Amino acid sequence: MRSKVSLILLALLLAATAHAEEAPPTLELEGTPEVPAELADRLSRYLEGRSAWLRGISDDGTSMLISTRFGSTYQVHEVAQPMGMRRQLTFGDEPVRAASYVPGSRDLLTMSDIGGDEQYQWFVTEAGGARRMLTDGTSRHGGGLWSHDGTKLAFSNNARNGKDMDVRVLSMETGASSLIAEAEGHWSPMAWSPDDAWLLVGHYVSTTDRRLILVSADGSEVRRLTSAKKPQAWSSAVFHPDGDALYLTLDKDGEFTRLYTVGLTPRGFSRKAWTPMTDDIDWNVGGLRMSPDGATLAFTVNADGWSELWLLDVATGNKKRVEVEESIIAGLQWARDARVLAFTRTGPTSTGDVWTFAPDTNTLTQWTQSEMGGLDPESLIGPELVRFASFDGLSVPAWVYRPVGDGPHPVIINIHGGPEGQARPYYSSRIQSWLAAGFAVVVPNVRGSSGYGRTYVSLDNGFQREDSVKDIGALLDWIAQDPGLNADRVGVSGGSYGGYMVLACLMHYSDRIRAGVDVVGISNFVTFLENTKAYRRDLRRVEYGDERDPKMRAHLEAISPTTNVDKIQSALFVAHGANDPRVPVGEARQIVHAVRSAGHDVWSMVAHDEGHGFRKRHNRDLYAQLTLLFFEKHLMGSETE
């Protein structure tokens, strides 16, 4: 077994050699064995694959900005024609999180942090390669929304007090920014009015309470579009180019976010009328993008986890669905000066790639074809969507992936984070590698998941927290009834809130779950809420409960894994990033210490150049190798292990 290891000394030694290009990062590994060369080689095909994600489209629609990984991190590339060569434009050590063309030029606007700390900054990289920072270098930034004339950039940051995210507008001419929306909470710019006189701002209170405000560009006037008295949740909003209407998605009249038009006066933008446009679609309407000529509104629908792409004829109100192969569609963008719609498309057996759709010719065009590390796409396995009844009769959806063969197969339950996230059938090299190793994979959307309505997403709030854990108990019952699945060999994996779910499952079902992998997970709700970054704390209190209330604090302590270490009897692997601002690394350290103190062996991995997850290739690869090794040992070993 590998004792506690620091690679700092190794890094210094390698840096001193003539051929060392880059010092390895610092890692803390405790209790982890060496990864067998055979396993690393077997897994390498899955780790070599790439994906391409749309970041921007040129004004004329003839080139795309994409992010993809050729080295250690995702960087920005330009593709000048469909299926053309990818020309790398950024070369930093840190992953680029967002990118777009500066309007009217080939310069780039990009956003990055350092070591996963999420203190994001905005940069402009000129066509010649020179880069300059636009923001203050210290506070956290978001947004990044260009005015139509390209002279102003709207963004949010917490520079005022380190907690509240205010909205600012930066003049590209002077380099100075002005505060236009200052308030308590998390505010972000959503859309400029066509004349750039007004900015639509979103105020995020919780998953089910997201408010819309119109703010004049100089901050002198504020108008509310939605009422705080009746909590509602938007997901997207765009102006019509004529300035007389706003198109937005909101769950104002039911369980799901629907598309509405809101009439606006020529001056002042006071509320006039709300017109529903998708009453016949009983799923969430998501991303919206208006064509520059105002003729066509593109939008996506999340239909039971799959994406549908729709086009609305603005003049007639008629809408039609675009025929796209079953997949997930994200990041809709129109070219400014052409009727070309770009987006990213992925699916369970196809990695992310960039596509365009030309509505005038009804033509779909693929722009990238990402390498899959030598994998045969025909060998990849897609899921089936099932539903099982939980303890109270609630119908819970889950994606079930089955490996080749009759089984019964050992099972890995993979739980998403959030908790308001949603497991959708994206391509996952990790899931495919588990399938190839002989595991079945079950990916549930327990109560509290988004995508299934306002009621469903709220069923785990506050004192109902452990009801979502009971959903996993019902899933274990369902697994036991399936002849192709081995209920005696079950493991569980999850990240962030999913990491808490892993630990909670081991608390309650150690007799039914052999092993758990907790990635950047919460181990104690009180210490988590007290130590997560200030700009997140109130948002999380709405979901988990306010630890300052004595009754809630006692409840949170009672259900926390650190309070119930004696109940955890299963094997455990804990992985975390040292710079995590969301779930501080102390959550990992305290559960590892507590479980070890109780006499149980724990594998642990802490990466000092990462935050909330592993985004650098060397860390991601090692984590994937250790996870597969861990599950193979505990789910495929002898009955006595």
Beta strands, then each sheet from edge to edge (+ up, - down):
strand 1: 5-6
strand 2: 27-30
strand 3: 53-57
strand 4: 64-69
strand 5: 74-79
strand 6: 86-88
strand 7: 98-101
strand 8: 108-112
strand 9: 121-125
strand 10: 131-133
strand 11: 141-146
strand 12: 152-157
strand 13: 166-171
strand 14: 177-181
strand 15: 186-192
strand 16: 198-206
strand 17: 209-216
strand 18: 222-224
strand 19: 234-239
strand 20: 245-250
strand 21: 258-264
strand 22: 271-276
strand 23: 284-290
strand 24: 296-303
strand 25: 306-313
strand 26: 319-322
strand 27: 328-334
strand 28: 341-347
strand 29: 350-358
strand 30: 363-366
strand 31: 384-389
strand 32: 395-401
strand 33: 409-415
strand 34: 440-444
strand 35: 485-495
strand 36: 515-519
strand 37: 571-577
strand 38: 602-607
sheet 1: 1+ 2- 38+ 37+ 36+ 35+ 33+ 34+ 32- 31+
sheet 2: 3+ 4- 5+ 6-
sheet 3: 7+ 8- 9+ 10-
sheet 4: 11+ 12- 13+ 14-
sheet 5: 15+ 16- 17+ 18-
sheet 6: 19+ 20- 21+ 22-
sheet 7: 23+ 24- 25+ 26-
sheet 8: 27+ 28- 29+ 30-
end
